[in-house]
Amino acid sequence: MSSTAPIAEPGGGVGLSPRIFVQRIFAGKTGPVLTVLAALVILWYAGAVYLNAPQQIDRDRRAEIERSVTDFMGATWAQERPVLPAPHQVAAEIWKTTFAMNPTSKRSLVYHGWVTLSSTLTGFGIGVLLGIVLAVGIVYSRTLDRSLMPWIITSQTIPILAIAPMIVVVLGSLDVAPIFAKGTVSAYLAFFPVAVGMVKGLRSPDPMLLDLMRTYSASNWQTLVKLRLPSAMPFLFASLKVAIAISLVGAIVGELPTGARAGLGARLLAGSYYGQTVQIWSALLVAAFMAAILVTIVGFADRLVLKRMGIAE
């Protein structure tokens, strides 16, 4: 019998041998992702030992404690305020501040995550709308194409850390709600990939199809709705994946330099003030998880819309 043959299970079913099961996992995306993740965790633990060792050696010398290598490694992974917290310390902090705490508590990452997410989605919506409007104007107006497009590109050369405090403080002085003030920073970052992607997408239809629309005496609006926009959908969703992730970055950056009391940026700021590195890393990982979830949602919408349009299978 071949080694790839199914193995009969006690209940009468047929299963795969462990070797074939592993081969199938690594044939897809799951195996490589798990391998990279395991390597990162191992490097993280090694880095925690290396960076926390001087502090632990000093403590043990003062307390006149002699440890074995394994005990010493365990001590570097259990410090209260480590230079680099171990993965299990960060995981425990995330669990405590996410699942084992009231979501409305000011110490809950759910509460802070929701504050940041609100600003992210607000800025994302504003940025997407602005980017699409600018792209349509650039495509249909040669004047805007020559005058506006260079400024759009130049706007992204300004460091966001330099203008974020000014935007938030100025809008705050005008009694603009914090969600819109921080959302403006997100919109500033989000509109650029959308505008550039949509310009590329709106110009992507075959010139012969554009000539055909002119032959049928189609108006600019009809050409936009029936030809240019459908052709731009793949470009739009590719841009949205970038925009939603960078909107989250903008919301966090908007919270950092202004002394915000709520949001993941405020959590990072408080952790840096009091030397709570575990708190800092837990907020960073939660932000990364949020970004991954948001990009996944946009990707799901991408597949759904393109499938309904008959562009993707």
C-alpha positions as CSV (number, residue, x, y, z in Angstrom):
1,M,0.0,0.0,0.0
2,S,1.3,3.5,-0.8
3,S,2.4,5.7,2.0
4,T,-0.1,8.3,0.9
5,A,-3.1,6.0,1.3
6,P,-5.7,6.9,3.8
7,I,-5.6,5.4,7.3
8,A,-8.7,3.8,8.7
9,E,-9.9,5.4,12.0
10,P,-11.3,3.5,14.9
11,G,-14.8,4.8,14.3
12,G,-14.8,3.5,10.8
13,G,-13.8,6.8,9.1
14,V,-10.8,7.3,6.9
15,G,-8.2,9.9,7.8
16,L,-4.8,11.1,6.6
17,S,-1.5,10.0,7.9
18,P,0.3,12.6,10.0
19,R,3.0,13.0,7.3
20,I,0.3,13.8,4.6
21,F,-1.5,16.1,7.0
22,V,1.7,18.1,7.6
23,Q,2.4,18.2,3.8
24,R,-1.0,19.6,3.1
25,I,-0.6,22.3,5.7
26,F,2.8,23.4,4.3
27,A,1.4,23.2,0.7
28,G,-0.9,26.1,1.5
29,K,-0.4,29.4,3.4
30,T,-0.9,28.0,7.0
31,G,2.4,26.2,7.3
32,P,4.7,29.0,6.2
33,V,2.8,31.5,8.3
34,L,3.1,29.3,11.4
35,T,6.8,28.7,10.7
36,V,7.5,32.4,10.5
37,L,5.4,33.0,13.6
38,A,7.3,30.4,15.6
39,A,10.6,31.8,14.5
40,L,9.6,35.3,15.5
41,V,8.5,34.0,19.0
42,I,11.8,32.2,19.5
43,L,13.8,35.3,18.4
44,W,11.6,37.4,20.8
45,Y,12.3,35.2,23.7
46,A,16.1,35.2,22.9
47,G,16.0,39.0,22.6
48,A,14.2,39.3,25.9
49,V,17.0,37.3,27.6
50,Y,19.7,39.4,25.9
51,L,18.2,42.8,26.7
52,N,17.0,42.0,30.2
53,A,20.2,40.1,31.2
54,P,22.2,43.2,32.4
55,Q,19.4,44.3,34.7
56,Q,18.9,40.8,36.0
57,I,22.6,40.3,36.7
58,D,22.7,43.5,38.6
59,R,19.7,42.5,40.7
60,D,21.2,39.0,41.4
61,R,24.6,40.5,42.4
62,R,22.9,42.9,44.9
63,A,20.8,40.1,46.4
64,E,23.8,37.7,46.3
65,I,21.8,35.1,44.3
66,E,23.4,32.5,42.1
67,R,21.2,31.0,39.4
68,S,21.4,28.2,36.9
69,V,21.2,29.1,33.3
70,T,17.5,28.0,33.0
71,D,16.6,29.8,36.2
72,F,18.4,32.9,35.0
73,M,16.5,32.8,31.7
74,G,13.2,32.4,33.5
75,A,14.1,35.4,35.7
76,T,14.7,37.6,32.6
77,W,11.3,36.6,31.3
78,A,9.5,37.4,34.6
79,Q,10.8,41.0,35.4
80,E,8.1,43.5,36.4
81,R,9.5,46.3,34.2
82,P,11.7,44.5,31.6
83,V,13.5,46.3,28.7
84,L,11.8,43.8,26.4
85,P,8.9,41.8,27.8
86,A,8.6,38.2,27.0
87,P,5.7,37.1,24.7
88,H,3.8,35.4,27.6
89,Q,4.0,38.6,29.6
90,V,2.4,40.6,26.8
91,A,-0.2,37.9,26.2
92,A,-1.1,37.9,29.9
93,E,-1.5,41.7,29.8
94,I,-3.6,41.6,26.7
95,W,-5.9,38.9,28.3
96,K,-6.2,40.8,31.6
97,T,-7.0,44.2,29.9
98,T,-9.2,42.8,27.2
99,F,-11.2,39.8,28.5
100,A,-10.7,40.0,32.3
101,M,-11.7,43.6,32.7
102,N,-14.9,45.7,32.3
103,P,-14.8,47.0,28.7
104,T,-15.8,50.5,29.9
105,S,-12.9,50.7,32.3
106,K,-10.3,53.4,31.6
107,R,-7.7,50.6,31.9
108,S,-9.3,48.3,29.4
109,L,-7.8,47.9,26.0
110,V,-11.3,47.4,24.6
111,Y,-12.2,50.9,25.7
112,H,-9.0,52.4,24.3
113,G,-9.2,50.4,21.2
114,W,-12.7,51.6,20.5
115,V,-11.7,55.2,20.9
116,T,-8.9,54.8,18.4
117,L,-11.1,52.7,16.1
118,S,-13.7,55.5,16.0
119,S,-11.1,58.1,14.9
120,T,-9.7,55.6,12.4
121,L,-13.0,54.9,10.7
122,T,-14.0,58.6,10.7
123,G,-10.7,59.6,9.1
124,F,-10.8,56.7,6.7
125,G,-14.3,57.7,5.5
126,I,-13.2,61.3,5.0
127,G,-10.0,60.3,3.3
128,V,-11.7,57.9,0.9
129,L,-14.3,60.4,-0.1
130,L,-11.8,63.1,-0.6
131,G,-9.4,60.8,-2.5
132,I,-12.2,59.7,-4.9
133,V,-13.4,63.3,-5.5
134,L,-9.9,64.5,-6.2
135,A,-9.2,61.5,-8.5
136,V,-12.4,62.2,-10.6
137,G,-11.4,65.9,-10.8
138,I,-7.9,65.1,-11.9
139,V,-9.0,62.6,-14.6
140,Y,-11.6,65.0,-16.1
141,S,-9.7,68.3,-15.7
142,R,-6.3,68.8,-17.3
143,T,-5.9,71.9,-15.2
144,L,-6.4,69.9,-12.0
145,D,-4.1,67.2,-13.3
146,R,-1.2,69.6,-13.9
147,S,-1.7,71.8,-10.8
148,L,-3.2,69.5,-8.1
149,M,-1.4,66.2,-8.6
150,P,2.1,67.5,-7.8
151,W,0.8,69.1,-4.6
152,I,-0.9,65.8,-3.6
153,I,2.4,64.0,-3.9
154,T,4.3,66.8,-2.1
155,S,1.9,66.7,0.8
156,Q,3.1,63.3,1.8
157,T,6.7,64.4,2.2
158,I,5.8,66.4,5.3
159,P,6.4,64.3,8.4
160,I,3.1,63.4,10.1
161,L,4.6,63.9,13.5
162,A,5.3,67.5,12.6
163,I,1.8,68.4,11.6
164,A,-0.4,66.1,13.8
165,P,0.0,68.3,16.9
166,M,-0.9,71.4,15.0
167,I,-3.9,69.8,13.4
168,V,-5.3,68.4,16.7
169,V,-4.5,71.6,18.7
170,V,-6.0,74.0,16.1
171,L,-9.1,72.0,15.6
172,G,-9.4,71.5,19.4
173,S,-9.3,75.3,19.9
174,L,-12.2,75.6,17.4
175,D,-14.2,73.2,19.6
176,V,-14.1,70.4,17.0
177,A,-14.8,67.0,18.6
178,P,-11.6,65.0,19.3
179,I,-12.9,62.2,17.1
180,F,-12.9,64.5,14.1
181,A,-9.7,66.2,15.1
182,K,-7.8,62.9,15.2
183,G,-9.8,61.7,12.2
184,T,-8.4,64.6,10.2
185,V,-4.9,63.2,10.8
186,S,-6.1,59.8,9.6
187,A,-7.8,61.4,6.6
188,Y,-4.6,63.3,5.7
189,L,-2.8,59.9,5.4
190,A,-5.6,57.9,3.9
191,F,-6.6,60.2,1.0
192,F,-3.2,59.9,-0.8
193,P,-3.2,56.1,-1.7
194,V,-6.9,56.4,-2.6
195,A,-6.4,59.4,-4.9
196,V,-3.4,57.9,-6.6
197,G,-5.0,54.5,-7.0
198,M,-8.3,55.9,-8.3
199,V,-6.5,58.1,-10.8
200,K,-4.7,55.0,-12.1
201,G,-8.0,53.0,-12.1
202,L,-10.1,55.7,-13.8
203,R,-7.5,55.9,-16.6
204,S,-7.3,52.1,-17.0
205,P,-10.1,51.5,-19.5
206,D,-9.0,50.6,-23.0
207,P,-9.0,53.7,-25.3
208,M,-11.2,51.7,-27.7
209,L,-13.9,51.4,-25.1
210,L,-13.7,55.1,-24.4
211,D,-14.1,55.8,-28.1
212,L,-17.1,53.5,-28.2
213,M,-18.7,55.5,-25.4
214,R,-18.2,58.6,-27.4
215,T,-19.6,57.0,-30.4
216,Y,-22.8,56.2,-28.4
217,S,-22.8,59.9,-27.4
218,A,-22.4,59.0,-23.7
219,S,-22.0,61.9,-21.3
220,N,-19.0,62.2,-19.0
221,W,-21.2,61.1,-16.1
222,Q,-22.4,58.0,-18.1
223,T,-18.8,57.1,-19.0
224,L,-17.7,57.5,-15.4
225,V,-20.5,55.3,-14.0
226,K,-20.7,52.6,-16.6
227,L,-17.0,52.3,-17.6
228,R,-14.4,54.1,-15.6
229,L,-15.7,53.3,-12.1
230,P,-16.2,49.5,-12.8
231,S,-12.7,49.4,-14.2
232,A,-11.3,51.3,-11.2
233,M,-12.7,48.9,-8.6
234,P,-9.6,46.6,-8.3
235,F,-7.4,49.7,-8.0
236,L,-9.8,51.2,-5.4
237,F,-9.8,48.2,-3.1
238,A,-6.0,47.8,-3.3
239,S,-5.8,51.4,-2.2
240,L,-8.4,50.9,0.5
241,K,-6.3,48.2,2.1
242,V,-3.4,50.6,2.4
243,A,-5.6,53.5,3.5
244,I,-7.4,51.6,6.3
245,A,-4.1,50.5,7.8
246,I,-2.5,53.9,7.6
247,S,-5.7,55.5,9.0
248,L,-5.1,53.5,12.2
249,V,-1.5,54.8,12.3
250,G,-2.8,58.3,11.8
251,A,-5.3,58.0,14.7
252,I,-2.6,56.7,17.0
253,V,-0.2,59.4,16.0
254,G,-2.9,62.0,16.6
255,E,-3.2,60.8,20.1
256,L,0.5,60.7,21.0
257,P,1.8,64.4,21.0
258,T,-1.4,66.0,22.4
259,G,-1.7,64.3,25.8
260,A,-4.8,62.3,24.9
261,R,-6.3,60.4,27.8
262,A,-8.0,57.7,25.8
263,G,-7.0,55.6,22.8
264,L,-4.2,53.2,22.1
265,G,-1.9,56.2,21.5
266,A,-2.7,57.5,25.0
267,R,-2.0,53.9,26.3
268,L,1.4,54.0,24.7
269,L,2.1,57.4,26.1
270,A,1.2,56.4,29.6
271,G,3.3,53.3,29.4
272,S,6.4,55.3,28.3
273,Y,5.9,57.8,31.1
274,Y,5.8,55.2,33.8
275,G,8.2,52.7,32.2
276,Q,5.5,50.1,31.7
277,T,7.0,48.3,28.8
278,V,4.5,45.4,29.0
279,Q,1.7,47.9,28.7
280,I,3.4,49.5,25.7
281,W,3.9,46.2,23.9
282,S,0.3,45.0,24.6
283,A,-1.1,48.2,23.1
284,L,1.2,47.8,20.0
285,L,0.1,44.2,19.4
286,V,-3.6,45.1,19.9
287,A,-3.1,47.9,17.3
288,A,-1.5,45.4,14.9
289,F,-4.4,43.0,15.4
290,M,-6.9,45.8,14.7
291,A,-5.0,46.7,11.5
292,A,-5.0,43.1,10.4
293,I,-8.7,42.7,11.1
294,L,-9.6,45.9,9.2
295,V,-7.5,44.9,6.2
296,T,-9.2,41.5,6.2
297,I,-12.6,43.1,6.2
298,V,-11.6,45.3,3.3
299,G,-10.3,42.3,1.5
300,F,-13.5,40.4,2.1
301,A,-15.5,43.3,0.7
302,D,-13.1,43.4,-2.3
303,R,-13.8,39.8,-3.1
304,L,-17.5,40.2,-2.6
305,V,-17.9,43.3,-4.8
306,L,-15.6,42.1,-7.6
307,K,-17.4,38.7,-7.6
308,R,-20.8,40.4,-7.9
309,M,-19.4,42.5,-10.8
310,G,-18.1,39.5,-12.5
311,I,-14.5,40.7,-12.3
312,A,-13.2,38.0,-9.9
313,E,-14.3,34.4,-9.4
